[in-house]
Amino acid sequence: KGSTRLLTETAQMTEARAESHAESQAERAAAEANSDVETNATEARSQSLPVHVVSFLVSLPDMTLDVFDDDMQRDFKVGVATKLSVSTDEIAITASAGSVNIDVKITTVSVGAARAVAASAEAIKSDLVDESVFGPCEVTKVV
């Protein structure tokens, strides 16, 4: 029953993205759902409540790992947090070589908040971080 409902909801989200106004809907939904996410995530962690994770891959083809140091990683997280309306405390990143590929995981406390963050990440795609600092970026594999 729950699987059927989840599949139905997933199909509905796919259809919504196909509509021409999906981006503006996603941005409004993200703003509404994420308004309390930071407070709720902190409360969830302190109370050991279940959390939901949105993950995606960000490729920075003009960046190298030696340049993507601790300061750059902090700035990257701040940029992502700002664009997706979440706290940097909710973001975990893991960088790997090639060009710099960053596995991003954002923890939320509800399915609705997770959907909103995922929709925002999908809508933003190549404008997630400051190109003048990080070079071009590409967001893929949003889950």
C-alpha positions as CSV (number, residue, x, y, z in Angstrom):
1,K,0.0,0.0,0.0
2,G,2.8,2.4,1.0
3,S,4.8,1.4,-2.1
4,T,1.9,2.0,-4.4
5,R,1.3,5.5,-2.8
6,L,5.1,6.3,-3.2
7,L,5.0,5.2,-6.8
8,T,1.9,7.3,-7.5
9,E,3.5,10.3,-5.8
10,T,6.7,9.8,-7.8
11,A,4.7,9.7,-11.1
12,Q,2.9,12.8,-10.1
13,M,6.2,14.6,-9.4
14,T,7.5,13.6,-12.8
15,E,4.4,14.9,-14.5
16,A,4.7,18.2,-12.6
17,R,8.2,18.7,-13.8
18,A,7.0,18.3,-17.4
19,E,4.7,21.3,-17.0
20,S,6.1,24.6,-18.1
21,H,5.7,26.2,-14.7
22,A,7.4,23.4,-12.8
23,E,10.4,25.4,-11.9
24,S,8.4,28.2,-10.3
25,Q,6.3,25.6,-8.4
26,A,9.4,23.9,-7.2
27,E,10.9,27.1,-6.0
28,R,7.7,28.1,-4.1
29,A,7.5,24.6,-2.6
30,A,11.1,24.6,-1.6
31,A,10.7,28.0,0.1
32,E,7.6,26.9,2.0
33,A,8.8,23.4,3.0
34,N,12.3,24.6,4.0
35,S,11.2,27.5,6.1
36,D,11.3,25.3,9.2
37,V,13.8,22.7,8.0
38,E,16.8,24.0,9.9
39,T,14.9,24.1,13.2
40,N,13.3,20.7,12.6
41,A,16.5,19.0,11.6
42,T,18.2,20.2,14.7
43,E,15.3,19.0,16.8
44,A,15.2,15.6,14.9
45,R,18.9,15.0,15.5
46,S,18.6,15.9,19.2
47,Q,15.5,13.6,19.6
48,S,16.9,10.8,17.2
49,L,13.9,11.2,14.9
50,P,14.0,9.7,11.4
51,V,15.5,11.9,8.8
52,H,15.3,12.0,5.0
53,V,18.3,12.5,2.7
54,V,18.5,14.2,-0.7
55,S,21.6,13.3,-2.6
56,F,23.1,14.5,-5.9
57,L,26.4,14.8,-7.7
58,V,28.0,18.1,-8.5
59,S,30.7,18.1,-11.2
60,L,33.2,21.0,-11.2
61,P,35.2,20.3,-14.4
62,D,37.5,23.3,-14.0
63,M,38.3,22.6,-10.3
64,T,41.1,20.3,-8.9
65,L,41.2,18.6,-5.6
66,D,44.3,20.5,-4.5
67,V,42.4,23.8,-4.9
68,F,39.2,22.4,-3.4
69,D,40.7,22.7,0.1
70,D,38.8,23.1,3.5
71,D,38.1,26.8,2.8
72,M,36.7,26.1,-0.7
73,Q,34.6,23.2,0.7
74,R,33.2,25.5,3.4
75,D,32.3,28.1,0.7
76,F,30.8,25.4,-1.5
77,K,28.5,24.2,1.3
78,V,27.5,27.9,2.1
79,G,26.6,28.3,-1.6
80,V,24.6,25.1,-1.7
81,A,22.9,26.0,1.5
82,T,21.9,29.4,0.3
83,K,20.6,28.2,-3.1
84,L,18.6,25.3,-1.5
85,S,17.4,27.2,1.6
86,V,18.9,24.7,4.1
87,S,21.5,25.0,6.8
88,T,25.1,24.1,6.2
89,D,24.8,21.7,9.2
90,E,22.4,19.7,7.1
91,I,24.9,19.2,4.2
92,A,27.6,16.5,4.0
93,I,29.9,16.5,1.0
94,T,32.5,14.1,-0.3
95,A,34.9,15.2,-3.0
96,S,36.6,12.8,-5.5
97,A,39.2,13.3,-8.2
98,G,39.0,13.6,-12.0
99,S,37.5,17.0,-12.3
100,V,36.2,17.6,-8.8
101,N,33.0,15.5,-8.3
102,I,31.1,16.2,-5.1
103,D,28.6,13.8,-3.6
104,V,26.2,16.1,-1.7
105,K,23.8,14.7,0.9
106,I,21.3,17.0,2.5
107,T,19.4,15.8,5.6
108,T,15.8,16.9,6.1
109,V,13.2,15.8,8.7
110,S,10.2,15.2,6.4
111,V,9.4,13.7,3.0
112,G,7.9,17.0,2.0
113,A,11.0,18.9,2.8
114,A,13.2,16.3,1.0
115,R,11.0,16.6,-2.1
116,A,11.2,20.4,-2.0
117,V,15.0,20.3,-1.7
118,A,15.3,17.8,-4.6
119,A,13.0,19.9,-6.7
120,S,15.1,23.0,-6.1
121,A,18.3,21.1,-6.9
122,E,16.7,19.9,-10.2
123,A,15.5,23.4,-11.0
124,I,18.8,25.1,-10.3
125,K,21.1,22.5,-12.1
126,S,24.0,24.6,-13.4
127,D,23.6,27.6,-11.1
128,L,24.1,25.9,-7.7
129,V,27.4,27.6,-6.8
130,D,29.2,30.8,-7.7
131,E,30.8,30.1,-11.1
132,S,33.3,32.9,-10.6
133,V,34.7,30.9,-7.6
134,F,34.1,27.3,-8.6
135,G,33.9,27.4,-12.4
136,P,31.0,25.8,-14.2
137,C,29.0,23.2,-12.3
138,E,26.6,20.5,-13.3
139,V,24.1,18.9,-10.9
140,T,23.1,15.3,-11.7
141,K,21.7,12.2,-10.1
142,V,19.3,14.0,-7.8
143,V,17.6,11.5,-5.6
